[in-house]
Amino acid sequence: MIDAPGLRWLPNGQSVLSGPLLGLTEGLDHRFLSLAARWDAADHRFPTFLAATVLERIDWFRSFPQLATFPVSLDPDEANLTSFTAGQPVDGEGRVRPTSFAPIHDVLTPAACYHLYDHHQGRAFDRPRYFTTRNTCFRREDHYVPLERQWSFAMREIVCMGTAGETRAFIDQATADVDRLVAAIGLPVRWAHASDPFFRPSENPQYLMQQVDPTKEELLFDDRLAIASTNLHHDHFGRAFDIRRDGEPVRTACIAFGIERWVAAFLHHYGTEGPWPAL
Amino acid sequence: MADRVALSTDDDLDPAPAARPSAADPATGTVPDPDVTEPDVREALRSWIAERNPELPPGEPADDTRLIELRYLTSLQVADLLLFVEELRQEPIDPASLRPGVFRSIDAIHAAFFS
């Protein structure tokens, strides 16, 4: 397990960053934002909650139920709250002892870009559009590793909405720009085909499609840790959210950066106390 | 379950749209048909795609039309196409063995499963 000044690991799969490590985190995100500037991508800051209906549109819950984390609250009925407070709200093993929950309508953001498709729902574009957003993302996993696999982590994404040719050109340009970035700082990485972590993949047609039409490439640090990915979605989100380009469902593509994973790569490759390459 | 599309010439493919029919599966009673020619296969694939894309002009998609890139084949249809290809060639296909590009076009499907 990595140990670095300014890193505090919490047993619930999350980390606290401070000092130079926090500076590195922000420096990396600043660098990713400078990549987004090539396309004049407008930055967006969305909340961490996402309406469950948004993900239901793309059948996300059936594809990735194992990753979902929900914000829950107690049923506001006074009798319920009275019952909750009368008991022991948290038991000796740290488990909340709820009485009754209010209905759950939201999910904690599992990937930053979903907000953008919902945000632009029903729009019609007549030229390629580029957006960027950073969010805290949540993915329930069966185990966690500091900075590398966390329940919550920061993700920066740059999204293109356009024609098939424009989204392909975006992926090619983004890949080239990232290649230049990692070459300049000397990080040992390579791109590799990848698929999303579908629940019961053999039963999911989207997994089958990713096999025959690879649309996801991951940038692997040290042949093992995906620190970025490019994703070509075809018209998947354009259809689901009725976003159109010249009358047709818009094509979308994105590049995503897992910021804590970049920090992990820096710590493993350049040492935990720096100096780290200038960004 | 795969929808069936008749070959353009006489054929004796098992008409029962059984899941994953196999030449080795006695339940389906299917046997390879040596009379199914390459043009038959291409025309059957073309018809299968065209049925699901009624906006396509007659004769389309061409053998080299990029089926996935142009969205004539979506993720919801790819599993059905796999079943249809299994029926056409009268042999099962292990989904884990599928390689990138095998459903890119009719040419690619033919090269991957019928050559």
HADDOCK unambig.tbl for C-alpha pairs under 7 A between the chains (distance, minus, plus):
assign (segid A and resid 205 and name CA) (segid B and resid 75 and name CA) 5.61 0.50 0.50
assign (segid A and resid 205 and name CA) (segid B and resid 76 and name CA) 6.02 0.50 0.50
assign (segid A and resid 205 and name CA) (segid B and resid 78 and name CA) 6.84 0.50 0.50
assign (segid A and resid 205 and name CA) (segid B and resid 79 and name CA) 6.04 0.50 0.50
assign (segid A and resid 206 and name CA) (segid B and resid 75 and name CA) 5.32 0.50 0.50
assign (segid A and resid 209 and name CA) (segid B and resid 75 and name CA) 5.36 0.50 0.50
assign (segid A and resid 209 and name CA) (segid B and resid 78 and name CA) 6.57 0.50 0.50
assign (segid A and resid 211 and name CA) (segid B and resid 98 and name CA) 6.59 0.50 0.50
assign (segid A and resid 211 and name CA) (segid B and resid 99 and name CA) 6.38 0.50 0.50
assign (segid A and resid 211 and name CA) (segid B and resid 100 and name CA) 5.91 0.50 0.50
assign (segid A and resid 212 and name CA) (segid B and resid 98 and name CA) 6.28 0.50 0.50
assign (segid A and resid 212 and name CA) (segid B and resid 99 and name CA) 5.52 0.50 0.50
assign (segid A and resid 212 and name CA) (segid B and resid 100 and name CA) 4.08 0.50 0.50
assign (segid A and resid 212 and name CA) (segid B and resid 101 and name CA) 5.41 0.50 0.50
assign (segid A and resid 212 and name CA) (segid B and resid 102 and name CA) 6.04 0.50 0.50
assign (segid A and resid 212 and name CA) (segid B and resid 103 and name CA) 6.46 0.50 0.50
assign (segid A and resid 213 and name CA) (segid B and resid 100 and name CA) 5.39 0.50 0.50
assign (segid A and resid 213 and name CA) (segid B and resid 101 and name CA) 5.94 0.50 0.50
assign (segid A and resid 214 and name CA) (segid B and resid 100 and name CA) 6.29 0.50 0.50
